Amino acid sequence: MLIAAYSQGIFPMADEDGAIGWYEPRTRAIIPLDGFVVPRRLARTIRSGRFEVRYDTAFRDVMRACAEPAPGREQTWISDEMIEAYTVLQQLGFAHSVECWRNNQLVGGLYGVAVGGLFAGESMFHYERDASKVALVHLVERLHAGGFVLLDSQYIVGDHMLQFGTIEISRHEYHRRLRAALRVAARF
């Protein structure tokens, strides 16, 4: 059901009482892969090698970290039921995590769902400054290498995503791009 939903431009979120709802916003945030911007300071952090970047080695841990309350976000939309469902997607090869490690400790990362040439970014977290941003840069590199054409970030939450070139497009335009992306045989 999750793959069918993403293929139609719909995504789930749990509300405060844990009930899962389905969403299709009127405007959709995407990060154009060809227009992705890496701020200079972040590029220096990446070059420093401060983080070891891994893929799909701690998927459930990334989801749990994304589900933790944070300042300004005391409630989370990631329920235990969603962690279980996305873990199954990961085992089937549809969901992926990008993880930043330091001193063998998970300090940041993100996860999302890949269908055809679509990667739907779901959530990110960091325990150390810039760790989630470094994960995002590595995600974009991996998506380019794998032939992906659409990086969906669903909403613009906070201005920090704008620095990467995130834009909002109409539902109609999103569906046009989604149809094209689903015809692409990309590989994560």
C-alpha positions as CSV (number, residue, x, y, z in Angstrom):
1,M,0.0,0.0,0.0
2,L,2.9,2.4,0.8
3,I,4.5,1.9,-2.6
4,A,1.1,2.4,-4.3
5,A,0.6,5.6,-2.3
6,Y,4.0,7.1,-3.2
7,S,3.4,6.2,-6.9
8,Q,0.3,8.3,-6.7
9,G,1.9,11.3,-4.9
10,I,0.4,10.4,-1.5
11,F,2.4,9.9,1.7
12,P,1.4,8.8,5.2
13,M,1.9,10.6,8.6
14,A,0.8,9.6,12.0
15,D,-1.1,12.3,14.0
16,E,-0.7,13.0,17.7
17,D,-2.8,10.0,18.8
18,G,-0.9,7.7,16.5
19,A,-3.6,7.4,13.8
20,I,-2.1,7.3,10.3
21,G,-3.4,9.8,7.8
22,W,-2.7,10.1,4.1
23,Y,-1.5,13.4,2.6
24,E,-1.2,15.1,-0.8
25,P,-0.5,18.7,-0.3
26,R,-1.5,21.4,-2.8
27,T,2.1,22.5,-3.2
28,R,5.0,20.1,-2.9
29,A,8.6,20.8,-1.9
30,I,11.2,19.2,-4.1
31,I,15.0,19.5,-4.3
32,P,16.0,19.8,-8.0
33,L,18.9,17.4,-8.4
34,D,20.5,19.5,-11.1
35,G,20.0,22.7,-9.0
36,F,21.3,21.3,-5.7
37,V,23.4,23.9,-3.9
38,V,26.1,23.0,-1.3
39,P,26.9,26.0,0.9
40,R,30.6,26.7,1.2
41,R,30.9,26.1,4.9
42,L,29.2,22.7,4.5
43,A,31.5,21.8,1.6
44,R,34.4,22.5,4.0
45,T,32.9,20.2,6.6
46,I,32.5,17.5,4.0
47,R,36.1,17.8,2.8
48,S,37.3,17.6,6.4
49,G,36.1,14.0,6.6
50,R,34.6,14.6,10.1
51,F,31.9,12.1,9.4
52,E,32.0,8.6,8.0
53,V,29.0,8.1,5.7
54,R,27.3,4.8,5.4
55,Y,24.2,3.6,3.6
56,D,21.5,1.2,4.9
57,T,23.5,-0.1,7.9
58,A,21.3,1.3,10.7
59,F,17.9,2.0,9.0
60,R,15.7,1.4,12.1
61,D,18.1,3.4,14.3
62,V,17.8,6.4,11.9
63,M,14.0,6.2,12.0
64,R,14.0,6.0,15.8
65,A,16.3,9.0,16.0
66,C,14.1,10.9,13.5
67,A,11.1,10.1,15.8
68,E,12.6,11.5,18.9
69,P,11.2,14.8,20.2
70,A,13.3,17.8,19.5
71,P,13.1,21.5,20.5
72,G,10.2,23.0,18.6
73,R,8.9,19.5,17.7
74,E,7.8,17.8,20.9
75,Q,5.4,15.5,19.0
76,T,6.5,13.3,16.1
77,W,4.6,11.9,13.1
78,I,6.7,8.7,13.1
79,S,4.9,6.1,15.1
80,D,6.0,2.6,16.0
81,E,3.7,1.2,13.4
82,M,5.4,3.4,10.8
83,I,8.8,2.3,11.9
84,E,7.7,-1.3,11.4
85,A,6.2,-0.7,8.0
86,Y,9.2,1.3,6.6
87,T,11.6,-1.3,8.0
88,V,9.8,-3.9,5.8
89,L,10.1,-1.5,2.9
90,Q,13.9,-1.3,3.6
91,Q,14.1,-5.1,3.7
92,L,12.4,-5.2,0.3
93,G,14.9,-2.6,-1.1
94,F,12.5,0.3,-1.4
95,A,13.5,2.4,1.7
96,H,17.0,3.6,2.4
97,S,19.0,5.5,5.0
98,V,22.1,7.7,4.7
99,E,24.0,7.7,8.0
100,C,26.7,9.9,9.4
101,W,28.9,8.3,12.0
102,R,31.6,9.8,14.2
103,N,33.8,7.6,16.4
104,N,31.6,4.7,15.6
105,Q,28.5,6.5,16.9
106,L,25.5,7.4,14.7
107,V,25.3,11.2,14.9
108,G,23.0,12.1,12.0
109,G,21.2,10.9,9.0
110,L,18.0,10.6,6.9
111,Y,15.8,8.1,5.3
112,G,13.3,7.9,2.5
113,V,11.6,5.7,-0.1
114,A,12.8,4.9,-3.6
115,V,10.4,4.0,-6.4
116,G,11.6,4.1,-10.0
117,G,13.4,7.5,-10.4
118,L,11.7,9.0,-7.3
119,F,13.3,9.3,-3.9
120,A,10.8,10.6,-1.3
121,G,12.8,12.0,1.6
122,E,10.9,11.3,4.8
123,S,12.9,12.7,7.7
124,M,16.3,13.6,9.0
125,F,18.0,14.1,12.3
126,H,21.3,15.2,13.8
127,Y,23.1,14.9,17.2
128,E,26.1,16.9,15.8
129,R,26.0,20.0,13.8
130,D,25.8,19.5,10.1
131,A,25.5,15.7,10.3
132,S,22.1,15.6,8.6
133,K,23.2,18.1,6.0
134,V,26.2,16.0,5.1
135,A,23.9,13.0,4.8
136,L,21.7,15.1,2.4
137,V,24.7,16.0,0.2
138,H,25.7,12.3,0.0
139,L,22.1,11.3,-0.8
140,V,22.1,13.7,-3.7
141,E,25.4,12.3,-5.0
142,R,24.0,8.8,-4.7
143,L,20.8,9.8,-6.5
144,H,22.7,11.3,-9.3
145,A,24.9,8.2,-9.7
146,G,21.8,6.0,-9.6
147,G,19.9,7.8,-12.3
148,F,17.2,9.3,-10.0
149,V,15.3,12.4,-11.4
150,L,13.0,13.5,-8.6
151,L,13.9,14.2,-4.9
152,D,10.6,14.9,-3.0
153,S,11.0,16.6,0.4
154,Q,7.2,17.0,0.8
155,Y,7.2,20.3,2.7
156,I,9.6,23.1,3.4
157,V,10.0,22.8,7.1
158,G,12.2,25.7,8.3
159,D,14.4,27.9,6.1
160,H,17.4,25.6,6.3
161,M,16.2,23.5,3.4
162,L,16.0,26.6,1.1
163,Q,19.9,26.9,1.1
164,F,20.0,23.7,-0.9
165,G,17.8,25.0,-3.7
166,T,14.5,23.5,-2.4
167,I,11.5,24.8,-4.3
168,E,7.7,24.4,-4.1
169,I,5.8,23.3,-7.1
170,S,2.0,22.8,-7.7
171,R,0.3,19.4,-7.2
172,H,-0.2,19.2,-11.0
173,E,3.5,19.8,-11.7
174,Y,4.5,17.3,-9.1
175,H,2.3,14.7,-10.7
176,R,3.8,15.4,-14.1
177,R,7.3,15.0,-12.7
178,L,6.3,11.9,-10.7
179,R,4.9,10.2,-13.8
180,A,8.2,10.7,-15.6
181,A,10.2,9.6,-12.6
182,L,8.2,6.3,-12.3
183,R,9.3,5.4,-15.8
184,V,13.0,5.6,-14.8
185,A,14.8,2.5,-13.7
186,A,17.0,4.1,-11.1
187,R,19.2,2.2,-8.6
188,F,20.0,3.4,-5.1
